[in-house]
Amino acid sequence: MNNVSTPSVQGVWNPFLNRPTDLTLQQQSSSFPIAERSEYRPEVPSATEQLRILAAKMNQSDMDENLVISKGNE
């Protein structure tokens, strides 16, 4: 069993390892902060956003049902 400080010949993983290289070009041509890179973009909607979407869908379906009922009464 080997005991080394770095487990790989390539070195230790870091969060900038697989970043797109076009960021380097943007840094040279523009100043910081880069708005596109500064915004938080979650992978999935938050619980609040999911509830808003669900409420909007339910509200739309209620309006559709009311429209069908009112057309049927005419």
C-alpha positions in Angstrom: 0.0 0.0 0.0 1.4 3.4 -1.0 1.2 6.3 1.3 1.5 9.6 -0.7 0.2 13.1 -0.1 -1.4 13.2 -3.6 -3.3 10.1 -4.7 -2.7 10.7 -8.4 0.1 11.5 -10.8 -2.2 14.3 -12.3 -2.5 16.0 -8.9 -5.4 16.8 -6.6 -8.8 17.7 -8.0 -9.8 21.3 -7.7 -13.1 23.1 -8.6 -11.5 24.9 -11.5 -10.2 21.8 -13.2 -13.0 21.3 -15.8 -14.0 25.0 -16.3 -14.7 26.1 -19.8 -11.6 27.8 -21.4 -13.7 30.6 -22.9 -13.8 32.2 -19.5 -10.1 33.0 -19.9 -10.8 35.0 -23.1 -13.6 36.8 -21.4 -11.4 37.8 -18.5 -8.8 39.4 -20.9 -11.4 41.4 -22.9 -13.7 42.5 -20.1 -13.5 43.7 -16.5 -14.8 41.9 -13.5 -17.4 41.0 -12.4 -18.8 39.1 -15.3 -22.6 39.3 -14.9 -23.2 35.9 -16.6 -20.8 34.2 -14.1 -22.0 36.2 -11.1 -25.6 35.1 -11.1 -26.8 32.0 -9.1 -28.6 29.5 -11.4 -30.0 26.6 -9.5 -30.2 23.2 -11.3 -33.8 22.6 -10.1 -36.4 25.2 -9.1 -36.6 26.0 -5.4 -39.6 24.8 -3.3 -41.1 28.3 -3.5 -40.8 28.4 -7.3 -42.3 24.9 -7.5 -45.3 26.0 -5.5 -45.7 29.1 -7.6 -45.7 27.0 -10.8 -48.2 24.5 -9.2 -50.5 27.3 -8.1 -50.4 28.9 -11.6 -51.3 25.5 -13.1 -54.1 25.0 -10.7 -55.4 28.5 -11.2 -55.3 28.0 -15.0 -57.2 24.6 -14.7 -59.8 26.3 -12.4 -60.3 29.0 -15.0 -60.6 26.4 -17.8 -63.3 24.5 -15.8 -65.2 27.7 -15.1 -65.1 28.5 -18.8 -66.4 25.1 -19.7 -69.2 25.3 -17.1 -70.3 28.8 -18.1 -70.3 27.8 -21.8 -72.5 24.7 -20.9 -75.0 26.9 -19.1 -75.6 29.2 -22.1 
